[in-house]
Amino acid sequence: MVLDLLVIGTAITLGPLHNSAFILLLSARRGVRHGLAFLLSWLVNLTVVIACVLLLTGGQPLDQHSAPSTAAIAAKLALGVLLVVYGTHRHRRPPPPHGPPRWTARIDDASLATAAGLAWVLQPWALVGAGAATAVDADLSTTADWLVLTGYCLLATLSLILIVMEMYAVWAPSAANARLHALRSWLDHHQEQLIVTLSLLFGLWLTARSIYELVT
């Protein structure tokens, strides 16, 4: 479970879509507040998903080779295959070039609730689902599993790049705007490549990992 959540948390935090949105929020008026609202909402989202899983399992790991355990692994396998198919499809038929979403033009007037809502909309739900299917193996009677789940939620939220960007915007707002604009420009130009690469890479990993768990 530890390795699985580490990989899934890393995959979530590297997503280019929410990173671009976070940079845009930081660059807007009252950017620090909007960025903080986004991060907290993102963390709450992940925590709620994990909490729901633990309520269903009662905080006890599922019995190996039981029907619920097999179903959880099968769900991860399906999500892995879905990511591979999605990445392959976007590689073969990339979407036509388009301008920024309409909401970006109104970002300066966005409320904190809007910034928080973006975090829920931009969640990579396939990976979040894979994390939930992995968390069914958690045993809440052990401190180690509590730490693992906490670390997963934080890793999937507070990546180094997001922490640095938030702190940079607090301590050097003028210089931060130029750097944030350059970083967002780079992400926009490489967004399609990043989406395809991450989808294929982590989709193949999830697929292989799930197949291994099913046959052992």
N, C-alpha and C positions, 0 to 999 in steps of 0.2 A: 504493500500500500504506500509506503514512504516514497519509493522510486516513482510509482505511478503519479502520485499527487505532485511530486516535484516537477516531473515532465509536463503534466497538464497545466500546473500553475505557471510555468515558464511560457508555455504556448499561449495561454490567455493573455499574459502581460505584454507579449510581443506584438499583439495584433495592431496593424497599422491604422485601422479605421478609428478606434477609440483614442489612439495616441494623437492622430490628426485633430480630432474634435477637442481633445484636452488642450492642445497647443492653441487652437483657435479661441477657446474660452479664456485662457490665460492672457492672450493678446488683446482681448476686448476690455471695455471699461469695467472696472471692479473685477478684473481678471482673477486676482488671488482668491476672492470669495467664491467666484464661480468655479474655479479649479478645485477648491476645497470641497464645495458641495458635490461636485462630480465624483471626487475620490471617495468621500464618505458614503454616497449613495451606491457606488460600485461595491464597496466593502459590505454594506448592509445587504445588497442583493446576494452576494456569494454566501454570506452568513445565513440568510434566510433559507437558501436552497439546502445547505448542509444541515441546518436545524430540522428542516422537514424530513430529510433522509433519516436522521437520528431518531426522530419521533416515530417513524415507521418501523425502525429496527429495534427500538427500545434501548439503543446505545450498546447493543450486543452484536458481535460479528455474526454474519450468516454462516450456517453450517456448510462446510465444503461439500460440493457435489449435490447439494439440495436443490430443489426446483427454484427457490428464490435466488440462490447464489448463481445458478446457471443462467437465469433470466438476466441478472445484472451484468454478467460477462457478455451474454448475447447482445445486450443493449450497447455495451462499449464496442463490440465488434461491428454492429450496425452503424454506429456513429463514425467509426474509423473508415468503414467502406464509403459512407456518405461523404466524408471529407475528401477521400481520394477521388471519388467520382466528380465532386464539385471542383476540385483543383484541376483535374484533367479537362473538364468541360471549359473552364475559364481559360486554360492554356490554349485549347484548340479554337475556342470562339470567344475571344476577349470582348467585353462590352464596348460599344462605340464610345469615342471620347465625348465627354459631357462636362458642362460647367459645374461649379460647386453647388451643393444643395441649396434650395431657396432659403432655408432657415439661417444660413450663414450670413445673409445680408442683414438680418435683424439681431445679430448676436449681441450688439452693444446694448440693446434694449431688453435682452433676455432676463428673466427672473431667476432667482436661485432655484425655484421649483423646476424650471425648464432645464437648467444645467443638471440638476439631479435626475430628471427624467431621461435625459440623453444617456446617462450611464446604464439605465435599464434597457433602452432601445438598442444600444450598441454592444451589448454583451455578446460574445461569441457563444451562442447557446449550445451548439454541438459540443464544445469543449467543457462548458459548465455542466452539461448533462453527463459527460464522461467522468468529470470529477465527482458528481453525485453518485454515479454507479460504482465508483471506487470507494467512496466513503461508507458504503454498506459494510465494509470489513472493519470499521472502527470499533474499538472496545473502550467505552467511556469509563470503565473501572480502572484504567491505567493512565497515569499522567503522561506517558509517552505519546499515546494517541491523541490526547487533548492538545499537546504541543504540535503534533503533526498537522492536525486540522487547522489550528490557529496559524501555523506557518504557511499552510497552503493558501488560506484566505488572504493573508498579508502579501505573500509572494505574487498572487494573481491580481493584487491591487496596487501595492506600493513598489513598483519596479524602480530600479535605480534612476532611470531616465525621468520618470514622473516626479520622484522626490527632488532630483536636481532641478528640474524645471520649476517646480513650485517654490523651492527655496530661492532660486535665482530671481524669480519674479518678485519675491518679497524684498530681497536685499539690494537688487540692482535692476529696478524696473525699466529704466531707459535702455540699458545695454541688453536686457533680456528680450525686449521686443524685437530687436534686430536679429538676435540669435534664434528666437522662436520662429520668426518669419522664414529664416533660411532653412531651419529644420523642417518646418511644415512644407516648404517648397520641395525639399528633397523627398519627403514622404509621399507627396502628391505625384511626383514623377516616377516613383518606384512602387507605388501602392499596388498596382496589378501584379507586378513581379513578386512582391512580398506575400500577397494573398495566396497566389498559386504555390509558391515555395512552402509556406507554412502549412497550407492545407494538405499538400502531398506528404511533406515530411512527417507531420504529427499524425496524419491519417494512416500512413503506412505503419508507423510505430504502434498506434492503437490497435490496428488490425492484427499485426503480428503478435503483439502482447496478449490480445484476447484469445487468439487461436491457441497460443501456448498454454494459457490458463484452462482452456476447455479440454485439451488433450492430456493434461497432467493431473 
